[in-house]
């Protein structure tokens, strides 16, 4: 059986939909960004994905994690970081080991949600970064790669329940349940 792998930009709903789908299907859930942070975190310092990327560790860690998740004994639901689909080694693993679902959400909805729920401006190396606008820019520039990788595209512009209903109508997903 194959894994169910969600990709998309931050705020598109891939982790939330993934957790719900995992619960409904009785499968384990993994988030590659969370696993990366956990593996590199030390009790004495707070790491973030920017630090890992600058140290050259983000891609290496994501490749290792995707490889490990592809070798699980039973299927799982996996949410990837936005850049994971753009790492050729990860894209190959995703295609070979799973059903890849591109979760799309209109950028204006993502930004609206982010402003309510999360900090969107970060200071990194004395530079202010609007992470969500940066991710949306990257997504637009690389959309064809996301689309080519995806087996299914899930429009997630309504409520989370509407997104979950659409997800559960995908035949490959219902066959796992």
C-alpha positions as a printed Julia matrix, in Angstrom:
177×3 Matrix{Float64}:
   0.0    0.0     0.0
   1.08   3.55   -0.65
   1.44   6.53    1.64
  -0.81   9.56    1.26
   1.49  12.54    0.8
   0.3   16.14    1.02
   2.27  18.98   -0.52
   1.56  22.66   -0.95
   2.48  26.03    0.48
   2.24  26.85    4.18
  -1.32  27.58    5.21
  -2.91  25.55    2.41
  -4.22  23.04    4.94
  -2.01  20.05    4.2
  -1.11  19.29    7.83
  -4.62  19.84    9.16
  -6.22  17.77    6.4
  -3.52  15.16    6.86
  -4.18  14.8    10.59
  -7.93  14.45   10.02
  -7.44  11.94    7.2
  -5.01   9.91    9.32
  -7.54   9.79   12.16
 -10.4    8.75    9.88
  -8.32   6.13    8.05
  -6.6    4.83   11.21
  -3.13   5.61    9.83
  -0.14   7.28   11.47
   0.55  10.93   10.61
   3.97  12.49   10.0
   4.96  16.09    9.25
   8.4   16.31    7.64
   9.13  19.84    8.9
   8.24  18.85   12.47
  10.44  15.75   12.21
  13.32  17.85   10.85
  13.11  20.35   13.7
  12.84  17.56   16.31
  15.92  15.81   14.96
  18.06  18.93   15.02
  16.71  20.52   18.18
  18.94  20.7    21.23
  17.83  21.65   24.7
  20.19  24.62   24.72
  19.05  26.37   21.54
  15.94  27.02   19.52
  16.3   25.99   15.9
  14.06  26.94   13.04
  13.88  25.89    9.42
  15.8   29.0     8.34
  18.73  27.99   10.53
  18.72  24.49    9.09
  18.52  25.76    5.51
  21.39  28.18    6.08
  23.49  25.4     7.58
  22.77  23.21    4.55
  20.93  20.68    6.71
  17.32  21.17    5.6
  17.56  19.33    2.27
  19.72  16.56    3.68
  17.33  16.01    6.56
  14.24  16.07    4.33
  15.74  13.51    1.95
  16.55  11.19    4.89
  13.1   11.61    6.4
  11.28  11.0     3.1
  13.43   7.91    2.52
  12.62   6.58    6.03
   8.91   7.26    5.6
   8.91   5.49    2.23
  10.15   2.33    3.99
   7.44   2.13    6.65
   5.83  -1.3     7.06
   2.34   0.15    6.7
   0.93   3.19    4.91
   0.94   6.58    6.58
  -0.3   10.09    5.94
   2.56  12.54    5.38
   2.56  16.33    5.2
   5.67  17.78    3.59
   7.3   21.16    3.94
   6.67  23.44    0.97
  10.17  23.05   -0.45
  10.28  19.26   -0.16
   8.47  18.73   -3.47
  11.15  20.88   -5.14
  14.04  18.68   -3.95
  14.53  16.19   -6.82
  15.44  13.26   -4.54
  12.35  13.87   -2.39
  10.08  14.27   -5.42
  11.29  10.89   -6.71
  10.66   9.22   -3.35
   7.21  10.83   -3.09
   6.19   9.61   -6.55
   7.44   6.07   -5.93
   6.05   5.62   -2.43
   2.8    7.49   -2.31
  -0.29   9.12   -3.63
   0.73  12.78   -3.91
  -1.97  15.35   -3.25
  -1.32  19.01   -3.99
  -3.41  21.08   -1.58
  -4.27  24.43   -3.11
  -5.7   27.41   -1.3
  -6.06  30.92   -2.67
  -3.18  33.09   -1.45
  -5.55  35.79   -0.16
  -7.26  33.18    2.07
  -3.93  31.89    3.35
  -2.74  35.39    4.2
  -6.04  36.2     5.91
  -5.79  33.03    8.03
  -2.12  33.62    8.83
  -2.73  37.15   10.04
  -5.29  35.8    12.5
  -3.38  32.75   13.67
   0.36  33.12   13.28
   3.28  35.49   13.21
   4.09  36.2     9.58
   7.09  38.51    9.84
  10.39  37.11   11.07
  13.77  38.67   11.54
  16.56  36.54   10.2
  20.16  37.69    9.89
  19.05  41.3    10.49
  16.57  41.06    7.61
  12.79  41.16    7.95
  11.1   38.33    6.06
   7.39  37.96    5.4
   7.55  34.18    5.26
   4.11  33.58    3.85
   4.46  36.06    1.0
   7.86  34.51    0.28
   6.35  31.02    0.17
   3.52  32.17   -2.1
   6.08  33.76   -4.44
   8.07  30.53   -4.51
   4.93  28.5    -5.1
   3.9   30.63   -8.08
   7.36  30.38   -9.6
   7.52  26.61   -9.1
   3.84  25.69   -9.61
   4.51  23.5   -12.65
   6.8   21.27  -10.56
   4.16  20.86   -7.85
   1.51  20.11  -10.46
   3.69  17.58  -12.33
   4.38  15.72   -9.09
   0.76  15.58   -7.92
  -1.51  12.65   -8.57
  -4.44  14.77   -7.38
  -5.08  18.46   -6.84
  -7.34  19.32   -3.91
  -8.87  22.8    -3.92
  -9.12  23.84   -0.28
 -10.78  27.26   -0.44
 -13.7   26.57    1.88
 -13.88  25.3     5.41
 -11.66  22.5     6.65
 -14.7   20.21    6.68
 -15.32  20.97    3.0
 -11.67  20.2     2.23
 -11.92  16.93    4.14
 -15.1   15.97    2.26
 -13.32  16.58   -1.07
 -10.33  14.56    0.11
 -12.46  11.6     1.12
 -14.07  11.55   -2.34
 -10.72  10.75   -3.96
 -10.98   7.08   -4.94
  -7.38   6.24   -4.02
  -8.04   7.55   -0.5
 -11.31   5.69    0.01
  -9.63   2.45   -1.05
  -7.28   2.8     1.94
 -10.12   3.3     4.43
